[in-house]
Amino acid sequence: MDSSSNHKAMVNSAGMPLEEFCGLLKLTSNPNRMRILLHLREGEFAVSDIESSLELKQPNLSHELRKLRDHGLVACRRQSKVVFYSLAGPFTACLLDGIRRLQEDLLTASRPPEALGTVNGNTGADARDRGECGHFSVVHNTHSTSKPDSLT
């Protein structure tokens, strides 16, 4: 077996093939798709509501929703002429939570210790000295009219 075959056969600790995992990361790396997923984390929405809340043009929104649906991250249902979207299930919510934690950890690791404040009586400097990454609460405001630069 050559090395390329070895890499294709690799799986992460959860048993997901490496190629599938990388595909999910690539799919969620698009800011508009991530904004859609975070919005749908709050519940089911009609396409028109997603369009107005996220200020995305309908053709772009439809394209991104199709990609997310084709990869099993969102589900849709039709009620009369209205199409509603939601997260496809707990897997997608778990994926979003993991991406949020990764973002928080990366932000924490890149900030100076004095900027991290105090959590549970420990300063950010204490946590960094121990080689830990902090986990802070992230709230996604679905009613914001500004376009976020990050997942928060």
PyMOL commands that set and color helices and strands:
alter all, ss='L'
color gray80, all
select helices_A, chain A and resi 3-9+18-28+31-40+47-54+58-70+90-110+113-115+124-129
alter helices_A, ss='H'
color red, helices_A
select strands_A, chain A and resi 45-46+74-79+82-87+118-119+122-123
alter strands_A, ss='S'
color yellow, strands_A
deselect
rebuild
show_as cartoon
